[in-house]
Amino acid sequence: MSEIKNSMTDTVMDALGDVKDPEIASVSILDLGMIHEVEVTDGNVKVSVLPTFSGCPALHIIERDIKKALETVEGIESAEVNFVFTPSWTTDRITPEGRERLKEFGISPPPANHVMGEPWEIDCPYCGSTYVTMENIFGPTACRSILYCKSCKNPFEAMKPVADMG
């Protein structure tokens, strides 16, 4: 029975890997580290999701997309999605694959193991240069800023680092 449960959990995780962030289509919610917990019991799935920002306007879209992805999994009868805020999501949860996909999308990933209050080092996602300037800390979403690379002359976005305050 335990092997079947683990197999179903693996299948659910594979399906969640296909759920993309609504604002960054190249990266999944799994690669962003948003999946906190998955419980599978007798064909019922409960997914606990850590929002990247508590005021994220895309949460209802993420919930819809998770349920839609899980509807396609054979053996799943129902799916429940809960957004949890403990522990807090931090940018350290982003997988190495997620960081690469952010760069491919033109977004500089946040530095790993960033300590709040420390300088925020940003590399251009196009050329890798650190010769960049912040044009606006307020980007198109709450989690991104707008920068300009003085080496390759490209504007780009950077994901703001979010560290655990505890």
C-alpha positions, 0 to 999 in steps of 0.5 A: 500500500505504501508503494502505491501511495508513494507512486501516486504522490510521485505522479501528482508531483509530476503533474504539478511540474506542468503547472506554470507560474501565470506571470512567468510561463517558463517556470513551474510552481514546483521549480519556484518551490511553491509546493509545501506539502502533498497528501494523497489519500484514497484518490483525494489529494490535498496540496499545500501551496506557499504563495511567493507574496501574500498579496499575489493576484494570481493565486486563484489562477494557480489554484485553478491550474493545479486542480486542472492538472490533477484532473488528468491524473488517473486515480485522482477523484478530488483535489483540494488546494490550500494556500499556507503562509507558514513557513514563509516562502523564500527565494531560496526555495527556487530550484536550480532548474527554476533559476535557469528558466528565469534567466531564459525568460529574461529575469535575473534570479535572486541571489541564493542564501540572501540575508535581508539587509545585505547588498543585493547582487544582480547579474544580467540574465543575458550577458552575466555582467554585474555592471547593472543599474536599478531603474525602478524597484517597482516592476510589473509585479510585486516580486520583480524590479526593473534594471538596465545592463550597462554592458549589453545595453538591455533592460531586464527584470530581476526577481526580488530576494525574499529571505526568512525573517525568523 
